[in-house]
Amino acid sequence: MMRKEPLSPWIQYWQPKFETRLRLFCFPYAGGSAAIFRLWPELLPSQIEVWPVQLPGRERRISEQPFEHLDPLIDALMEALLPYLDEPYAFFGHSMGALISFELTRALRKTGSTAGPMRLCVSGHRAPQLPDTLPPVHNLPEHRFIEELQRLKGTPEEVLQHPELLQLLFPLLRADFAVCETYTYTHQAPLTCPISAFGGLRDGEVPCESIVAWRDQTRGPFNVHFFDGGHFFLREQQASLLRILAHDLLAGLENKNSKSDRPQLT
């Protein structure tokens, strides 16, 4: 495969793999950054090259305004990533990242400007056609917003106990929550690419049945995998997640996906 170094602020922590057969673009959860995936290149097989996506408003892009709505974010991602979608690729996203990767896949299909992903891997987010039953938090008063961050357990406690750092992160966190909470699903024909959906058995925000419901978003093969953990099982069960993720991705490359219409439960 021809080497194309990602000379873009949208891709960070990229490590070249000279045996790669697949580019895996990874999208973070709300408040997260590309650093979530910085160890994945070392932990995934050499055939899979990890391309961590860095959204505006974090780390080296902290001076940039974060997006507050999904549609303009998708437009920006289309322009930024399109030059790197000329080789076989897949998407992985957790929570907010799952929503981003899903709508990016649908936007790419609509333009017809490139082949779609070989597999869409969505993690820790309900199927998009299901209504959001939780009240919005992005516009809560500061003390209530902090309480929600503590409850969700996605923000490190040392950050929550550091008022100055927390004040710096508030705009990013509110913007990311707004991306998810202002999203409106529009019905389209199901995708044709395979979908792998991942969930936590003890995720109080995303019940198992809402993960299985991703089945309705593809006419292709569908795999669903559950892990012992809460909403951030991708940290608690990283080794297991990456093992199964690699299996699904490499099976797709070898055309070994299941032909069954029923989800494969793990």
N, C-alpha and C positions, 0 to 999 in steps of 0.2 A: 504494500500500500504506500502510495506517495506521501511523504511527510509534508504536512502543512502546519507550521507553528501558528498557534492562535495569537496574533499580534493585536489583541483587543482587550480593553478593560473589562469586558464581559466574561472573560475566561481567566481564572487564576488557579494556582496550585496545579497546573497542568504538568504532567510528566510524560515524555514520549516513550512509547513502547514499540519496538521495531518489529514485533511479531503480531501487531494488532490487526484484528479483523473487524472490529466494531468500536465506534466512538459512543461513549455513554455520557450524555449531557445530564447533569445533576442539578436540581433546583431545590433551594432550601425552604425550611418552614419560616413562618412569620418571626421576624427578629433575628433570624439566622443568616449566615453568610456562607461563602464558598469554603470557608475553613472547616465546615462540618465534614467535608469530603476529602480533606487533605491527605488522610491516610489510606483512602480507598485504592489509589493506584498500586500501593504495595500489597494490598490484601486481596485484590481480584486477580484472576489469571492474566497471563501476558497477552492473550488474545483480545482483552477488553481494555481500551484506553479511556481513562476517566477525564471528562471535561467539566470541571466544576463551574457553574454559572454564578458570577458575582453581580448581584443587583445593585443599583445605585443606592447610596445612603449608608454604606457600611464599609469598614476596613479602608482600603486605599481609595474607595469611592465615597468616603464619608462626607465630603464637601458637596456632593451632588444631591439634588432633591429626590427623595424617594417617591415612587409612584403611589397614588392613593386609589387608583381605579385600575381594573384589570385590562380593559381594552387598549388604552395607550401603552401599557407595559407590553402587551402582546405585539403591538405594532413595532415597538422598539426592538424587541427580541427578534422578530422576523428579520429586520434589517441587519441586526448585528450578527446573527448566527447563520444566515443563509449561505454565506461563502464557505462555511465549514460543514455543510450538509451534503457534500458531493461524494461522500463515501458512506457505506452502511453505518447506521447510527440507531440509537435507542434513547428514550427519555426515562429518567427516574426523578420523581418529586415526592417530597414528604409534606403532608398537611397543605399549607399554602402552595408549596411546590408541586403537589399533585394537581391542583386546580390549574396552575400555570401551564404545566406540561400538557394537560388535556386540551385546554383551549388553544395552545400553540399548535398542537397536532391538527385540530380542526381548522385553524386558520391556514396552515400550510396546505391542507387538502383543498381548501376553497380557492387558493391562488393557482394551484397546479404547477408552481414554479420549481418544485423538487419532489422527489420520491419521499413518502412519509417515513416515519420511524419503523424499524423492523419490529419493535415491541414498545408498548407504552407501559411503564411500571409506576403504579400509583400507590401511595403509602399514607396511612393515617388520615384519610379524608373520606367523608361519605361520598357515595356516587352523586354526581352533580345534579341529577334530575330530582333528587330528594330535597324537600324544603329544609331550610335551616330553622330548627326549632329553638335555638338558643338566642337570648336577647343580645343585641350588639353591645360591644364594650369599647370600641375605638373612641367614642365621644364621652366616656364617663369622666366625672371629676377625678382629679389626680389621685386622691386617696382610694377611691373605689377602683380605679384602674390598676393601682399597685396591688390591691387585694386580688384582683382577677389574675394578674401575673403570678402571684404566689400560688394561687389555686391551680393554675395550669402547669406549674413546675417546669416551664420551658426556659425561664430566665434564671441564671445562676444566683444562688442566695447572696453571694458576695457582691453581686451587682445590685441586688435589691436593697442591700444594707449600705450602699455607697451613694448618698444623695446626689453628689456632683455628677457621677457617672450616669446615674439613672436619668438625670435631667438631660444629658446629652443623647440618651437613647430614646427618650419619650417620642420625639417626632417620627423616628423610624418605626417604632413599635406601633404607634397609632396608625401610621400610614399603611403598614402591612396588614393590620387587622381590618382597616377600611377596605383594602383590596378584596379581602374575603367576604366581608359583611355587606358590601354594596354590589356584589356579583349577582347577576340575574341570568339564570339558565335559559337558553333558547333551544327548542327542539330541532335536531338535525338527524339525518340518517346515521345509523351506527357506523363507527369506524370499521375498516377492514383489517387493520393490523391487530395482532394478538395483544391482549392486556393481561398483565400480572398485577394483582391487587394484594396489598399487605396490610395487616391490622394487628392491633394489640388486644389480647384477650381481656385485659383489665383497663381498657381505654374507656373512661367514663364519658368522653366527649363524642366518640365515634363507635357505636355498637357494631357488633360483628355483621348483623344483617345489612347494615348500610355499606359495608365493604363488599359483601357478596353482590349487592345491587349494581356494582360496576359491570356485571355480566351483560346488562342491557345496552352497554355502550360500544359493543363490538359484534361484528358478524364472524370474527375470527376466533381462534382458540382463546380460552380464558382459564387462567390459573388463579386460585386464591390461597393465601398462606397466612396463618395466624401464629403469633408469638406470645410467650408469657411476658407480659409487661403492659405498661400504661401507654399513654399517647406518644411518649418518646422512647418506644421500644427499639427504635433504630440505634439508640445509644446503648441501651441495656442489653440488647441481643444482637449487637453488630456482627459478630462472627457468623451466627446462624443466618441472619438476613443476607449477608454477602454470599454465603455458600449457596443459598437457594436462588438468589438473584443471578449469580453466575450460571447456575444450572439452566434457568429459564432462558437466559440470553444465548448461551452456547447451543442449547437445544434448538432454538430458532434458527441459528446459523446453519445447523445441520439438517434443517427441515424435519425435526423429530417432534414437532408440537403435536399434542393430542388432537385428534379429530372429533372428539366427543363434544356434544353441546353442553354437557354438565361440567360445572367447575370441579377442578381437582383440589380437594381439601388436604392441607398439610397441617 
